[in-house]
Amino acid sequence: MGNIAGFGTTAEAVFQNVIKAAKEFYPIFSVYAIHITTVLSPDDCELILSNPIHNEKGFVYKLIHKWLRFGLLTSFGTKWQTRRKILTPVFHFSILRQFVSVFNEQAEQLVETLKNEECNKSYVKVNSVLTQFTLKTISETAMGTKLEFKNKKDQGYKKAVHDIGKILAYRVIHPWCLEEIGNLLFNSSFFKERMAVKILHDSTSAVIEEKEKIFVYAELPKDEHDVYKGKRRLAMLDLLLSAKKNEGIIDNEGIREEVDTFMFEGHDTITTALSFMLMLLANNKDVQERIYSELVEIFGDLNKKLTYNELQNLKYLERCTEESLRLYPSVFFITRNLGEDLQTTSGYLLPKGTQVALHIYSMHRNPDLYPDSEKFDPDRFLPENCQHRHPYAYPFSAGSRNCIGQKFAILEMKVVLCAILTKFILEPVDTPQSIVPVVDIILRTKDEIKVKFVPRD
């Protein structure tokens, strides 16, 4: 595939040329300038994701080491196994059940913002509005701290998150900035990135220090049947502090790594997923109204607080969410450093140490896996339609390094979509044809997605 110069110099050009290469050179192609081999078939995806020897993330993840250091997202080996063991109970249903009240409260505030400030406009740029919502929810569920953005500290944290996202996006499409020496020499934002990281680390460390002073330690679950059943709401930080106190298997630096990791992954990916889904629902009125009918059927009174059990019954909404994530996966590619030689199903030998990218976006649009793949069709995820699908054709939950927060994400998305769709009808402004995806750490569009919110009678 030549080298990266042939892929263009803008984020949108690189994205489109990768999509083009994925179609033209299926099931595998290489970008020689940055030494990445991209695999596109679910069979090869399974070979890599199902084998723990390939669990080390690729060098692209170095971009976020300054901020996230070596938390669950970026670590591997024994450290990753230990952290995964600590964090798995955070996403047990008994803990998720407690988070629903946070989601409800913040979703109500979001709806009020849309009512009072946004819905009279000809359209709403949904990414910005949703970013504030998801930052507030992940702050309260991960750290047990409310962000209100009314003081300089909260505003500074929000700006630092925004700044580092922009800087990382720049580095993704400028490979000479991937390594720190190139970043220092050729990136004018090098020192701005360092300042943003310092603000983020200082903020998280201050919360941990303050929390530890007043914390009442809770016993960690011993197994899935022995979960914390207290009335006090637990944040992820509570369980990390418990792991430090009870077992001594993590220190404050490690706690900060994990809190920072979830602050990043728990707001940006969900913001992106919700933005695309609102756009899809606005363009598919029949789907939107079918969701509304399901809400009426399940809840009856649409003004009452949603409960965890009732949210589990929203089967059609869940299929819509899964189909939206198929079309627009927030994490649209992942990379691995091969831990041993790999013989691909198409006959290529990839030597140990090869940097491999799994291009999820292209795989989700493979018409052999998903007929009429560009169509938004939630019924693809009916049980009978999933039965014979390749298990790695939807790698959101595949392999030992699957998305630990997937149930958290789906639950939060359900709550906010319920809150929005009971109060508003969504009208299309942007369409799947008008948006321009770009290369970034996660899937984004060149311009913010626009949707019109019309209050329901």
RODO-2510 file (C-alpha; in nm, 4 decimals, decimal comma):
residues 457
     n   res          X          Y          Z
     1     m     0,0000     0,0000     0,0000
     2     g     0,2847     0,2469    -0,0599
     3     n     0,3196     0,4698     0,2446
     4     i     0,1094     0,7071     0,4476
     5     a     0,1648     1,0014     0,2100
     6     g    -0,0850     0,8381    -0,0233
     7     f    -0,3540     0,8580     0,2426
     8     g    -0,3732     1,2386     0,2425
     9     t    -0,2855     1,5118     0,4887
    10     t    -0,6236     1,5923     0,6437
    11     a    -0,8175     1,3898     0,8982
    12     e    -1,1123     1,3422     0,6622
    13     a    -0,8914     1,2406     0,3662
    14     v    -0,7039     0,9840     0,5752
    15     f    -1,0320     0,8344     0,6964
    16     q    -1,1808     0,8062     0,3471
    17     n    -0,8626     0,6579     0,2003
    18     v    -0,8433     0,3969     0,4750
    19     i    -1,2054     0,3002     0,3951
    20     k    -1,1150     0,2830     0,0266
    21     a    -0,8097     0,0665     0,0974
    22     a    -1,0195    -0,1624     0,3186
    23     k    -1,2556    -0,2313     0,0282
    24     e    -0,9846    -0,2593    -0,2363
    25     f    -0,7351    -0,4756    -0,0462
    26     y    -0,9640    -0,6878     0,1746
    27     p    -0,8818    -0,8825     0,3925
    28     i    -0,5433    -0,7223     0,4744
    29     f    -0,3229    -0,4245     0,3848
    30     s    -0,0177    -0,2462     0,5268
    31     v     0,0855     0,1157     0,5687
    32     y     0,4612     0,0947     0,5431
    33     a     0,5560     0,4428     0,6671
    34     i     0,4161     0,3740     1,0137
    35     h     0,4529    -0,0057     0,9980
    36     i     0,0899    -0,0943     1,0654
    37     t    -0,0857    -0,3922     0,9101
    38     t    -0,4645    -0,3659     0,9012
    39     v    -0,6766    -0,6800     0,9170
    40     l    -1,0412    -0,6709     0,8196
    41     s    -1,1909    -1,0185     0,8485
    42     p    -1,3628    -1,1494     1,1625
    43     d    -1,1594    -1,4716     1,1346
    44     d    -0,8309    -1,2818     1,1678
    45     c    -0,9873    -1,0623     1,4342
    46     e    -1,0679    -1,3760     1,6330
    47     l    -0,7135    -1,5115     1,5942
    48     i    -0,5772    -1,1943     1,7536
    49     l    -0,8375    -1,1021     2,0153
    50     s    -0,8942    -1,4551     2,1461
    51     n    -0,5256    -1,5214     2,2117
    52     p    -0,3917    -1,3562     2,5321
    53     i    -0,0391    -1,3533     2,3889
    54     h    -0,1514    -1,0655     2,1634
    55     n    -0,2982    -0,8590     2,4484
    56     e    -0,0383    -0,5804     2,4366
    57     k    -0,1832    -0,2676     2,2777
    58     g    -0,0100    -0,1160     1,9730
    59     f     0,2193     0,1868     1,9798
    60     v    -0,0649     0,4239     1,8822
    61     y    -0,1739     0,4038     2,2471
    62     k     0,1494     0,5819     2,3396
    63     l    -0,0372     0,8978     2,2462
    64     i    -0,2408     0,8803     2,5655
    65     h     0,0338     0,7561     2,8012
    66     k     0,1021     1,1075     2,9323
    67     w    -0,2522     1,1371     3,0613
    68     l    -0,3640     0,7803     3,1321
    69     r    -0,0226     0,6307     3,2047
    70     f    -0,0601     0,2510     3,2367
    71     g    -0,4162     0,1936     3,3469
    72     l    -0,6550    -0,0746     3,2272
    73     l    -0,6703     0,0602     2,8712
    74     t    -0,2963     0,0698     2,8072
    75     s    -0,1366    -0,1864     3,0414
    76     f    -0,0807    -0,5554     2,9652
    77     g     0,0430    -0,8746     3,1273
    78     t     0,0225    -0,9188     3,5042
    79     k    -0,0562    -0,5530     3,5697
    80     w    -0,3521    -0,5620     3,3329
    81     q    -0,4809    -0,8865     3,4878
    82     t    -0,4624    -0,7380     3,8383
    83     r    -0,6391    -0,4174     3,7380
    84     r    -0,9082    -0,6065     3,5493
    85     k    -0,9723    -0,8187     3,8590
    86     i    -1,0051    -0,5070     4,0760
    87     l    -1,2347    -0,3235     3,8371
    88     t    -1,4673    -0,6006     3,7200
    89     p    -1,6949    -0,5699     4,0311
    90     v    -1,7509    -0,2000     3,9480
    91     f    -1,9687    -0,3125     3,6580
    92     h    -2,1636    -0,5797     3,8447
    93     f    -2,5385    -0,5213     3,8163
    94     s    -2,5636    -0,4389     4,1874
    95     i    -2,3311    -0,1411     4,1400
    96     l    -2,4786    -0,0407     3,8026
    97     r    -2,8209    -0,0358     3,9663
    98     q    -2,6952     0,2401     4,1974
    99     f    -2,5683     0,4434     3,9025
   100     v    -2,9167     0,4704     3,7473
   101     s    -3,0122     0,7471     3,9908
   102     v    -2,7088     0,9495     3,8737
   103     f    -2,8033     0,8943     3,5105
   104     n    -3,1637     0,9980     3,5828
   105     e    -3,0614     1,3163     3,7614
   106     q    -2,8172     1,4266     3,4946
   107     a    -3,0555     1,3318     3,2115
   108     e    -3,3223     1,5552     3,3686
   109     q    -3,0748     1,8425     3,3769
   110     l    -2,9871     1,7772     3,0120
   111     v    -3,3540     1,7872     2,9124
   112     e    -3,4006     2,1165     3,0993
   113     t    -3,1013     2,2630     2,9161
   114     l    -3,2488     2,1524     2,5835
   115     k    -3,5872     2,2989     2,6767
   116     n    -3,4641     2,6323     2,8047
   117     e    -3,1603     2,7031     2,5916
   118     e    -3,1513     2,4880     2,2817
   119     c    -3,4811     2,3669     2,1401
   120     n    -3,5892     2,7091     2,0056
   121     k    -3,2858     2,7112     1,7790
   122     s    -3,3061     2,5845     1,4222
   123     y    -3,0707     2,3052     1,5274
   124     v    -2,8584     2,1886     1,8200
   125     k    -2,4923     2,0906     1,7960
   126     v    -2,5382     1,7792     2,0023
   127     n    -2,1742     1,6877     2,0723
   128     s    -2,1139     1,9930     2,2923
   129     v    -2,4372     1,9513     2,4890
   130     l    -2,3791     1,5798     2,5410
   131     t    -2,0140     1,6247     2,6428
   132     q    -2,1179     1,8247     2,9475
   133     f    -2,3761     1,5574     3,0369
   134     t    -2,1342     1,2637     3,0055
   135     l    -1,8535     1,4432     3,1921
   136     k    -2,0895     1,5052     3,4824
   137     t    -2,2166     1,1460     3,4925
   138     i    -1,8731     0,9841     3,4720
   139     s    -1,7332     1,2232     3,7340
   140     e    -2,0051     1,1270     3,9798
   141     t    -1,9973     0,7535     3,9077
   142     a    -1,6176     0,7205     3,8795
   143     m    -1,5050     0,9659     4,1475
   144     g    -1,8188     1,0366     4,3507
   145     t    -1,7687     1,4057     4,2735
   146     k    -2,0163     1,6438     4,1108
   147     l    -1,8923     1,8670     3,8298
   148     e    -2,1109     2,1752     3,7852
   149     f    -1,8793     2,3852     3,5649
   150     k    -1,9699     2,6951     3,7669
   151     n    -1,6249     2,7519     3,9157
   152     k    -1,2805     2,7988     3,7633
   153     k    -1,1602     2,4555     3,8748
   154     d    -1,4395     2,2639     3,7008
   155     q    -1,4169     2,4854     3,3932
   156     g    -1,0399     2,4316     3,3841
   157     y    -1,0864     2,0538     3,3975
   158     k    -1,3391     2,0633     3,1140
   159     k    -1,1096     2,2838     2,9008
   160     a    -0,8126     2,0533     2,9666
   161     v    -1,0150     1,7516     2,8499
   162     h    -1,1147     1,9440     2,5359
   163     d    -0,7581     2,0647     2,4681
   164     i    -0,5973     1,7242     2,5019
   165     g    -0,8573     1,5729     2,2687
   166     k    -0,7687     1,8264     1,9984
   167     i    -0,3956     1,7713     2,0469
   168     l    -0,4252     1,3925     2,0276
   169     a    -0,6331     1,4235     1,7101
   170     y    -0,3520     1,6266     1,5526
   171     r    -0,0897     1,3697     1,6496
   172     v    -0,2913     1,0804     1,5046
   173     i    -0,2625     1,2129     1,1478
   174     h     0,0934     1,3470     1,1860
   175     p     0,2956     1,0272     1,2456
   176     w     0,6179     1,2208     1,3033
   177     c     0,4499     1,3439     1,6250
   178     l     0,3730     0,9945     1,7579
   179     e     0,7069     0,9621     1,9369
   180     e     0,7873     1,2211     2,2031
   181     i     1,0992     1,3604     2,0324
   182     g     0,9039     1,4304     1,7135
   183     n     0,6167     1,5699     1,9175
   184     l     0,8568     1,8116     2,0882
   185     l     1,0230     1,9236     1,7644
   186     f     0,7247     1,9463     1,5304
   187     n     0,4133     2,0047     1,7406
   188     s     0,3480     2,3623     1,8508
   189     s     0,1045     2,2286     2,1115
   190     f     0,3662     2,0164     2,2927
   191     f     0,3756     2,2376     2,6034
   192     k     0,0007     2,2979     2,5907
   193     e    -0,0434     1,9198     2,6076
   194     r     0,1857     1,8997     2,9112
   195     m    -0,0108     2,1740     3,0864
   196     a    -0,3447     2,0026     3,0102
   197     v    -0,2120     1,6730     3,1500
   198     k    -0,0907     1,8487     3,4645
   199     i    -0,4346     2,0029     3,5212
   200     l    -0,6029     1,6648     3,4736
   201     h    -0,3604     1,4798     3,7025
   202     d    -0,3711     1,7462     3,9718
   203     s    -0,7500     1,7467     3,9685
   204     t    -0,7797     1,3676     3,9955
   205     s    -0,5101     1,3456     4,2643
   206     a    -0,6852     1,6124     4,4722
   207     v    -1,0144     1,4207     4,4558
   208     i    -0,8412     1,0945     4,5574
   209     e    -0,6636     1,2637     4,8476
   210     e    -0,9819     1,4285     4,9714
   211     k    -1,1867     1,1119     4,9286
   212     e    -0,9340     0,9045     5,1212
   213     k    -0,9585     1,1364     5,4232
   214     i    -1,3304     1,0729     5,4673
   215     f    -1,3662     0,7294     5,3109
   216     v    -1,5430     0,4427     5,4883
   217     y    -1,3931     0,1271     5,3386
   218     a    -1,6227    -0,1250     5,1761
   219     e    -1,5464    -0,4911     5,1286
   220     l    -1,4814    -0,5813     4,7672
   221     p    -1,7014    -0,8597     4,6234
   222     k    -1,5352    -1,1992     4,6603
   223     d    -1,7297    -1,3415     4,3677
   224     e    -2,0327    -1,2560     4,1580
   225     h    -2,2717    -1,3781     4,4302
   226     d    -2,1053    -1,1799     4,7085
   227     v    -2,1637    -0,8207     4,6055
   228     y    -2,1829    -0,5053     4,8082
   229     k    -2,5439    -0,4635     4,9177
   230     g    -2,5153    -0,1504     5,1310
   231     k    -2,7411     0,1502     5,0886
   232     r    -2,4532     0,3941     5,0387
   233     r    -2,3911     0,4677     4,6715
   234     l    -2,0457     0,3500     4,5631
   235     a    -1,8267     0,5177     4,3026
   236     m    -1,5499     0,3345     4,1222
   237     l    -1,3021     0,5281     4,3362
   238     d    -1,4536     0,3720     4,6503
   239     l    -1,3741     0,0215     4,5294
   240     l    -1,0233     0,1200     4,4206
   241     l    -0,9555     0,2646     4,7657
   242     s    -1,0926    -0,0572     4,9146
   243     a    -0,8495    -0,2589     4,7029
   244     k    -0,5652    -0,0437     4,8349
   245     k    -0,6749    -0,0818     5,1973
   246     n    -0,7872    -0,4443     5,2017
   247     e    -0,5403    -0,6118     4,9674
   248     g    -0,2602    -0,3615     4,9054
   249     i    -0,2611    -0,4411     4,5326
   250     i    -0,2835    -0,0810     4,4104
   251     d    -0,1396     0,2530     4,5243
   252     n    -0,2571     0,6113     4,4749
   253     e    -0,0735     0,6478     4,1447
   254     g    -0,2458     0,3337     4,0176
   255     i    -0,5814     0,4614     4,1415
   256     r    -0,5248     0,7854     3,9523
   257     e    -0,4400     0,5887     3,6359
   258     e    -0,7702     0,4034     3,6522
   259     v    -0,9832     0,7051     3,7418
   260     d    -0,8266     0,9053     3,4564
   261     t    -0,8823     0,6113     3,2212
   262     f    -1,2517     0,5944     3,3030
   263     m    -1,2931     0,9711     3,2914
   264     f    -1,1585     0,9534     2,9345
   265     e    -1,3338     0,6398     2,8148
   266     g    -1,6548     0,6997     3,0073
   267     h    -1,7378     1,0384     2,8607
   268     d    -1,5864     1,0712     2,5129
   269     t    -1,6982     0,7368     2,3724
   270     i    -2,0533     0,7732     2,5079
   271     t    -2,0809     1,1320     2,3808
   272     t    -1,9853     1,0126     2,0350
   273     a    -2,2209     0,7138     2,0443
   274     l    -2,5161     0,9276     2,1565
   275     s    -2,4450     1,1962     1,8963
   276     f    -2,4544     0,9476     1,6102
   277     m    -2,7613     0,7754     1,7501
   278     l    -2,9601     1,0985     1,7811
   279     m    -2,8736     1,1738     1,4184
   280     l    -2,9859     0,8266     1,3087
   281     l    -3,3144     0,8482     1,5015
   282     a    -3,3862     1,1921     1,3557
   283     n    -3,3461     1,0390     1,0094
   284     n    -3,5571     0,7314     1,0898
   285     k    -3,8903     0,8560     1,2239
   286     d    -4,0472     0,5099     1,2209
   287     v    -3,7742     0,3787     1,4513
   288     q    -3,8045     0,6844     1,6748
   289     e    -4,1793     0,6386     1,7179
   290     r    -4,1445     0,2666     1,7777
   291     i    -3,9051     0,3438     2,0642
   292     y    -4,1571     0,5940     2,2028
   293     s    -4,4320     0,3307     2,1888
   294     e    -4,2077     0,0872     2,3765
   295     l    -4,1467     0,3509     2,6450
   296     v    -4,5210     0,4050     2,6880
   297     e    -4,5794     0,0300     2,7083
   298     i    -4,3017    -0,0370     2,9626
   299     f    -4,3266     0,2729     3,1831
   300     g    -4,6834     0,3975     3,1426
   301     d    -4,6123     0,7204     3,3304
   302     l    -4,3348     0,8814     3,1295
   303     n    -4,2563     1,1323     3,4046
   304     k    -4,1511     0,8807     3,6685
   305     k    -3,7944     0,7854     3,7538
   306     l    -3,6579     0,4974     3,5494
   307     t    -3,5487     0,1866     3,7367
   308     y    -3,2748    -0,0608     3,6510
   309     n    -3,5179    -0,3503     3,6023
   310     e    -3,7485    -0,1524     3,3741
   311     l    -3,4538    -0,0407     3,1632
   312     q    -3,3649    -0,4072     3,1057
   313     n    -3,7049    -0,4543     2,9390
   314     l    -3,6384    -0,1962     2,6664
   315     k    -3,5384    -0,4597     2,4119
   316     y    -3,6106    -0,2577     2,0994
   317     l    -3,4194     0,0459     2,2283
   318     e    -3,1268    -0,1826     2,3081
   319     r    -3,1286    -0,3207     1,9521
   320     c    -3,1313     0,0358     1,8204
   321     t    -2,8298     0,1164     2,0354
   322     e    -2,6404    -0,1890     1,9130
   323     e    -2,7206    -0,1100     1,5496
   324     s    -2,6084     0,2505     1,5951
   325     l    -2,2795     0,1253     1,7424
   326     r    -2,2424    -0,1086     1,4455
   327     l    -2,2675     0,1790     1,1996
   328     y    -2,0701     0,4244     1,4111
   329     p    -1,8503     0,2387     1,6624
   330     s    -1,6995     0,4953     1,8999
   331     v    -1,3753     0,2966     1,9053
   332     f    -1,3531     0,2397     1,5316
   333     f    -1,0132     0,0712     1,5340
   334     i    -0,7937    -0,1021     1,7896
   335     t    -0,4287    -0,2004     1,7631
   336     r    -0,2253    -0,4887     1,8984
   337     n     0,1420    -0,5763     1,9130
   338     l     0,1668    -0,9402     1,8055
   339     g     0,3237    -1,1532     2,0788
   340     e     0,4162    -1,4357     1,8391
   341     d     0,4109    -1,5114     1,4656
   342     l     0,0598    -1,5181     1,3241
   343     q    -0,0607    -1,7047     1,0157
   344     t    -0,3700    -1,5225     0,8904
   345     t    -0,6678    -1,7079     0,7468
   346     s    -0,5882    -1,5558     0,4062
   347     g    -0,2370    -1,7066     0,4096
   348     y    -0,0161    -1,4163     0,5186
   349     l     0,2525    -1,4670     0,7839
   350     l     0,2755    -1,1734     1,0240
   351     p     0,5936    -1,1931     1,2340
   352     k     0,6092    -1,1408     1,6091
   353     g     0,6167    -0,7695     1,6951
   354     t     0,3981    -0,6640     1,4009
   355     q     0,1716    -0,3698     1,4772
   356     v    -0,1776    -0,4804     1,3749
   357     a    -0,4854    -0,2629     1,3465
   358     l    -0,8346    -0,4140     1,3532
   359     h    -1,0516    -0,1771     1,1532
   360     i    -1,3876    -0,2255     1,3210
   361     y    -1,5661     0,0451     1,1188
   362     s    -1,4947    -0,1318     0,7890
   363     m    -1,5711    -0,4767     0,9275
   364     h    -1,9122    -0,3543     1,0463
   365     r    -1,9864    -0,2402     0,6919
   366     n    -1,8862    -0,5654     0,5251
   367     p    -2,1952    -0,6666     0,3191
   368     d    -2,1068    -1,0349     0,3570
   369     l    -2,1483    -0,9974     0,7326
   370     y    -2,4263    -0,7359     0,7283
   371     p    -2,6388    -0,7363     0,4111
   372     d    -2,7397    -0,3861     0,2981
   373     s    -2,4779    -0,2760     0,5489
   374     e    -2,5333     0,1017     0,5208
   375     k    -2,8974     0,0696     0,6273
   376     f    -2,9962     0,1421     0,9878
   377     d    -3,1863    -0,1754     1,0797
   378     p    -3,2191    -0,2521     1,4537
   379     d    -3,3719    -0,5923     1,3778
   380     r    -3,0267    -0,7153     1,2751
   381     f    -2,9838    -0,7691     1,6487
   382     l    -3,2905    -0,9844     1,7034
   383     p    -3,1695    -1,3100     1,8635
   384     e    -3,2629    -1,5142     1,5568
   385     n    -3,0631    -1,2789     1,3303
   386     c    -2,7532    -1,2908     1,5529
   387     q    -2,7578    -1,6670     1,5883
   388     h    -2,5374    -1,7495     1,2896
   389     r    -2,3318    -1,4292     1,2745
   390     h    -1,9582    -1,4613     1,3282
   391     p    -1,8927    -1,3936     1,7006
   392     y    -1,6093    -1,1530     1,6120
   393     a    -1,8096    -0,9585     1,3525
   394     y    -1,9097    -0,7262     1,6385
   395     p    -1,5954    -0,7136     1,8568
   396     f    -1,7358    -0,4660     2,1107
   397     s    -1,7597    -0,7557     2,3547
   398     a    -1,5126    -1,0066     2,2105
   399     g    -1,1936    -1,1428     2,3594
   400     s    -1,0393    -1,1171     2,7054
   401     r    -0,9812    -0,7425     2,6605
   402     n    -1,3416    -0,6760     2,5697
   403     c    -1,5037    -0,3487     2,6713
   404     i    -1,5354    -0,3744     3,0504
   405     g    -1,7755    -0,0794     3,0574
   406     q    -2,0156    -0,1932     2,7854
   407     k    -2,3086    -0,2522     3,0233
   408     f    -2,2427     0,0835     3,1898
   409     a    -2,2425     0,2559     2,8483
   410     i    -2,5604     0,0892     2,7223
   411     l    -2,7401     0,1648     3,0493
   412     e    -2,6409     0,5330     3,0403
   413     m    -2,7398     0,5619     2,6743
   414     k    -3,0790     0,4061     2,7463
   415     v    -3,1507     0,6515     3,0288
   416     v    -3,0613     0,9641     2,8340
   417     l    -3,2415     0,8474     2,5187
   418     c    -3,5546     0,7756     2,7233
   419     a    -3,5355     1,1228     2,8784
   420     i    -3,4940     1,2916     2,5395
   421     l    -3,7487     1,0909     2,3411
   422     t    -4,0256     1,1325     2,6005
   423     k    -3,9896     1,5111     2,5755
   424     f    -3,8827     1,5756     2,2159
   425     i    -3,9340     1,4665     1,8589
   426     l    -3,6037     1,4645     1,6718
   427     e    -3,5967     1,6267     1,3273
   428     p    -3,3096     1,5683     1,0834
   429     v    -3,0559     1,8368     0,9986
   430     d    -2,7463     1,6275     0,9348
   431     t    -2,7804     1,2944     0,7577
   432     p    -2,5545     0,9890     0,7226
   433     q    -2,4669     1,1264     0,3782
   434     s    -2,3812     1,4790     0,4939
   435     i    -2,1552     1,4032     0,7905
   436     v    -1,7817     1,3684     0,7265
   437     p    -1,6039     1,1161     0,9541
   438     v    -1,2423     1,1926     1,0447
   439     v    -0,9461     1,0024     1,1854
   440     d    -0,9027     1,0590     1,5580
   441     i    -0,8490     0,8571     1,8767
   442     i    -1,2213     0,7787     1,8593
   443     l    -1,4725     0,8192     1,5770
   444     r    -1,5621     1,1835     1,5167
   445     t    -1,7013     1,4024     1,2419
   446     k    -1,5381     1,7060     1,0798
   447     d    -1,8159     1,9288     1,2145
   448     e    -2,0410     1,8738     1,5131
   449     i    -2,3549     1,6701     1,4418
   450     k    -2,6681     1,8835     1,4184
   451     v    -3,0207     1,7741     1,5172
   452     k    -3,3418     1,9726     1,5698
   453     f    -3,5361     1,9132     1,8942
   454     v    -3,9124     1,9710     1,8762
   455     p    -4,0994     1,9542     2,2116
   456     r    -4,3645     1,6813     2,2257
   457     d    -4,7218     1,7902     2,3019
***
